[in-house]
Amino acid sequence: METRQRRPAGRPRGFDVDEALERALLVFWEQGYEGASLATLTGAMGISTASMYATFGNKEELFRKALERYTEGPSAYLARALDEPTALGVATAILAGTIRTTTRPTGPNGCLGVQGALATGDTGSEARDLLVAWRDDGYTTIRARFERAVDDGDLPPEADPALVARYVTALGYGIAVQAASGVGRDELQDMADAALRAWPPV
């Protein structure tokens, strides 16, 4: 009698986890948390809903992992910018990185951290709170860098590091919103250059 070998029951189909997460990131980036349905996410990832839950957890956890990937990838310019030798260099690099990331020739425009969960109902509150914390963390990091700049004499002693950090982050988020609306890279760079002309003199 012929014996047919069967695949063990419940064994998940193999797929590239990193590639699936990258595809989920792009869906969240383009459609926001609430706009990204499970069907759209799993379709883009090329996996079943069961595989998504088994590998990434629920939708909120998938979004959290996507945001981590965004921070380490497209948004990694922030960590590099903090290593610039001057506070003005830090601000210039942050805004230049924001412009590059939010106006990519391929992929979504805008910033996942700004538009990912701007309009969410109760079901999206966890994602909204996660992004609020993500933006606050970026601001706090920049403020600490500018506090050091005051201590080093790179910013004048009367400069308010918190206010300067808020100025730079507000500019960055404004650039991201404009980019999502289709404003071009050159115009955004001109705006950033004009804004930085008001930088506190040493």
C-alpha positions as CSV (number, residue, x, y, z in Angstrom):
1,M,0.0,0.0,0.0
2,E,1.3,3.4,-1.0
3,T,2.1,5.7,2.0
4,R,1.8,9.5,1.5
5,Q,4.0,11.7,3.5
6,R,2.2,14.6,5.0
7,R,3.4,17.8,6.4
8,P,3.0,18.0,10.2
9,A,-0.2,19.7,11.2
10,G,0.1,23.3,12.3
11,R,3.5,23.8,10.9
12,P,3.8,27.4,9.7
13,R,4.8,28.1,6.1
14,G,8.3,29.4,5.9
15,F,8.8,33.1,5.1
16,D,11.4,35.9,5.5
17,V,10.5,37.6,8.8
18,D,12.6,40.7,8.0
19,E,11.1,41.1,4.6
20,A,7.5,40.7,5.9
21,L,8.2,43.3,8.6
22,E,9.6,45.7,6.0
23,R,6.5,45.3,4.0
24,A,4.3,45.9,7.0
25,L,6.3,49.1,7.8
26,L,5.6,50.4,4.3
27,V,1.8,49.8,4.7
28,F,1.7,51.5,8.1
29,W,3.8,54.4,6.7
30,E,1.6,54.9,3.8
31,Q,-1.9,54.2,5.3
32,G,-1.4,55.0,9.0
33,Y,-2.2,52.6,11.9
34,E,-6.0,52.8,11.6
35,G,-6.0,52.8,7.8
36,A,-3.9,49.6,7.6
37,S,-6.4,46.7,7.8
38,L,-5.2,43.2,8.7
39,A,-6.1,42.0,5.2
40,T,-4.0,44.7,3.6
41,L,-1.1,44.0,6.0
42,T,-1.1,40.3,5.6
43,G,-1.6,40.6,1.8
44,A,1.5,42.9,1.6
45,M,3.5,40.6,3.9
46,G,2.5,37.5,1.9
47,I,1.4,35.6,4.9
48,S,-1.8,34.4,6.6
49,T,-3.4,36.1,9.5
50,A,-2.5,33.1,11.6
51,S,1.2,33.4,10.7
52,M,1.1,37.1,11.4
53,Y,-0.3,36.5,14.9
54,A,2.1,33.6,15.6
55,T,5.2,35.6,14.5
56,F,4.5,39.2,15.4
57,G,1.6,39.1,17.9
58,N,-1.4,41.3,17.4
59,K,-1.7,44.4,15.2
60,E,-0.5,46.7,17.9
61,E,2.7,44.6,18.4
62,L,3.3,44.5,14.7
63,F,3.1,48.3,14.6
64,R,5.5,48.5,17.5
65,K,8.0,46.3,15.7
66,A,7.5,48.3,12.5
67,L,8.2,51.6,14.4
68,E,11.4,50.1,15.9
69,R,12.4,49.1,12.3
70,Y,11.6,52.7,11.2
71,T,13.7,54.1,14.0
72,E,16.7,51.9,13.2
73,G,16.3,52.4,9.4
74,P,14.8,55.5,7.7
75,S,14.8,57.5,10.9
76,A,18.4,56.6,11.9
77,Y,19.6,60.0,10.7
78,L,18.6,61.4,14.1
79,A,21.2,59.3,16.0
80,R,23.8,60.3,13.5
81,A,22.9,64.0,13.6
82,L,23.5,64.1,17.4
83,D,27.2,63.3,16.7
84,E,27.7,66.5,14.8
85,P,30.3,68.7,16.5
86,T,28.1,71.8,16.8
87,A,24.5,72.4,17.8
88,L,23.9,74.1,14.4
89,G,25.4,71.1,12.7
90,V,23.0,68.9,14.7
91,A,20.0,70.9,13.7
92,T,21.1,71.1,10.0
93,A,21.6,67.4,9.9
94,I,18.2,66.6,11.5
95,L,16.3,68.7,9.1
96,A,18.3,67.4,6.1
97,G,17.6,63.9,7.2
98,T,14.0,64.6,7.7
99,I,13.8,66.0,4.1
100,R,15.6,63.0,2.7
101,T,13.4,60.5,4.5
102,T,10.1,62.2,3.9
103,T,10.6,62.8,0.1
104,R,12.1,59.5,-1.0
105,P,11.7,58.9,-4.7
106,T,10.2,55.5,-4.0
107,G,8.0,54.5,-1.1
108,P,5.7,56.6,1.1
109,N,6.2,60.3,1.7
110,G,5.9,62.0,5.1
111,C,6.9,60.5,8.4
112,L,5.5,57.4,10.0
113,G,6.0,58.9,13.5
114,V,3.9,62.0,12.6
115,Q,1.1,60.6,10.4
116,G,1.0,57.0,11.6
117,A,-1.7,57.6,14.2
118,L,-2.9,61.1,14.0
119,A,-6.5,60.2,13.7
120,T,-7.4,57.1,15.6
121,G,-10.4,55.9,17.6
122,D,-10.3,53.9,20.8
123,T,-9.0,50.9,19.0
124,G,-5.9,52.8,18.0
125,S,-5.2,54.5,21.3
126,E,-2.2,52.2,22.0
127,A,-0.6,53.1,18.7
128,R,-1.3,56.8,19.2
129,D,0.2,56.7,22.7
130,L,3.2,54.8,21.4
131,L,3.9,57.5,18.8
132,V,3.5,60.3,21.3
133,A,6.1,58.6,23.4
134,W,8.3,58.1,20.3
135,R,8.1,61.8,19.5
136,D,8.7,62.8,23.1
137,D,11.8,60.6,23.2
138,G,13.2,62.3,20.1
139,Y,12.6,65.7,21.6
140,T,14.2,64.7,24.9
141,T,17.3,63.4,23.2
142,I,17.7,66.6,21.2
143,R,17.2,68.8,24.2
144,A,19.9,66.9,26.1
145,R,22.3,67.4,23.2
146,F,21.6,71.2,23.2
147,E,22.0,71.3,27.0
148,R,25.5,70.0,26.4
149,A,26.0,72.6,23.7
150,V,25.2,75.4,26.2
151,D,27.7,73.8,28.7
152,D,30.3,73.7,26.0
153,G,29.8,77.3,24.9
154,D,28.5,76.2,21.5
155,L,25.2,77.8,22.3
156,P,25.0,81.1,24.2
157,P,24.4,80.8,28.0
158,E,21.0,82.6,27.7
159,A,19.8,80.0,25.1
160,D,17.0,77.8,26.3
161,P,17.9,74.2,25.2
162,A,14.3,73.0,25.6
163,L,12.9,75.8,23.4
164,V,15.6,75.3,20.8
165,A,14.9,71.6,20.7
166,R,11.2,72.2,20.4
167,Y,11.9,74.6,17.5
168,V,13.9,72.0,15.7
169,T,11.5,69.2,16.2
170,A,8.5,71.4,15.2
171,L,10.3,72.3,12.0
172,G,11.0,68.7,11.3
173,Y,7.4,67.6,11.9
174,G,6.2,70.5,9.8
175,I,8.5,69.4,7.0
176,A,7.1,65.9,7.2
177,V,3.5,67.1,6.9
178,Q,4.4,69.3,3.9
179,A,6.2,66.4,2.3
180,A,3.2,64.1,2.7
181,S,1.2,66.8,1.0
182,G,3.5,66.7,-2.0
183,V,5.8,69.6,-1.4
184,G,9.2,69.0,-3.2
185,R,12.6,68.4,-1.7
186,D,14.1,71.7,-3.0
187,E,11.4,73.8,-1.5
188,L,11.6,72.1,1.8
189,Q,15.3,72.6,1.9
190,D,14.9,76.3,1.2
191,M,12.4,76.5,4.1
192,A,14.8,74.7,6.4
193,D,17.7,77.0,5.4
194,A,15.5,80.0,6.0
195,A,14.5,78.7,9.5
196,L,18.1,78.1,10.5
197,R,19.1,81.6,9.8
198,A,17.5,82.5,13.1
199,W,19.8,80.2,15.0
200,P,21.1,81.7,18.2
201,P,24.5,83.3,17.7
202,V,27.4,82.1,19.9
